[in-house]
Amino acid sequence: MNQKIRILNKRGPLAKKQRNVSSSRSVALAPPPFIAQALREITIRCVASGAFGNGITMQQLALLGPGVMALTATTSQQISPLTRLRRIRMWAPVTTAGTPVTCSLTWVNMSEDFQTPPRTFSDTSVSFDRPAHLSCRPPTGGLSSKWHDSSLTDNLVLIDCPQGTTIDFEIDWLLMDNAQAHGAIAGPVLVGATPGQIYHHPISVLVPSIVNQL
């Protein structure tokens, strides 16, 4: 009888209780480390309201992607102090039969610091069935692949595309919620903004879709 009781205790409620007690002792006695400022990512889709052929800076990407918070009807502050470009996707549709369309982009460097050779990618379509399409990441180790201050005005990429092109910008960013590490960065002048609202700033004719923009 005693032997049977010991066997039941190993498999029954008593054994389960003992396991719970032992597991609770292994719980950390202090809060574990954590990341206070988590990295975030966003994809902003733009549609070109006209032909575009120009360089794009990290400041423009920061104003487009994370965007700005309206302080008043005319003043704003950037949402993110640091941003990084992860990928650009482009779709340029044929609009006229017999007229091909081309979209292209070139990864560039600052004139005094060539970390990687400038590289150009291009695609052309001659059919309504398939748009000209690119999906490109910045070159590993190049200027365009790194984190930058959201006020940087050096060109990171040159884009050339026709009207009607859809462009997705994939951007990593950091929330401006640590004043000791990052000071506030003033945003552009707004017109008729609602204080407290977040706005995504167009890059010339590249107008963000669905989200607030001024």
C-alpha positions, 0 to 999 in steps of 0.5 A: 500500500505504501508503495502505491501511495508513493507512485500516486504522489509522483503523478498526482496533484502533489507532484504538480504542486511541487513542480510549480514551487520549484519553477517559481524559484527560477523566476528572475528576482529583478526586472530583466533588461529591455530596449527603451526605444524600439525601432519601427518600420513603415511603408509609404506608398506614393503616386507620381502626379507628374514626371519625376527626375531628381535626388531624394534626401534623408530629410525628405524621406523622414518628412514623408515616412514617419512624418511630422506632428503639427504643433500649430496650424503652421508649425510642426516637429519631426516624428523621428530623429533618425531614419534609414532607407531599407528598400524602394519599389517602383511600378511605372505603367504604359499609358500609350500604345507603342510608347515605352516607359522607363523607371530608374534609380541610382544609389549615390554618395556624398561627393567627398565620401564614396563608400560604394560606387554609384549604381544605377538600376533601370527597367523598361516596359513596352506593354500594357500587361506589365509595368516597368518595375524595380525593387532595390535595396541600398548597397551594403556598406554604402551611404544609402544603407546607413542610419542618418539624422533626419535633417540630412540634406545630402542626396541618397538616391536619384529617381527618374520615373514618369507620371503615374508611377507608384513608389513604395518607400520602406523606412526604418525609424526611431520615435522622438521620445528621448530628449536626452539622446535626441533634440527636437527637429523642426518640421516644415511650415504647414498650411491649415494643419490641425494641431496634434495631427500627424502629416506625411510631407510629399516629395515634389510630385510624389504624393503619399496615398491614403494618409494625411498630407499637406 
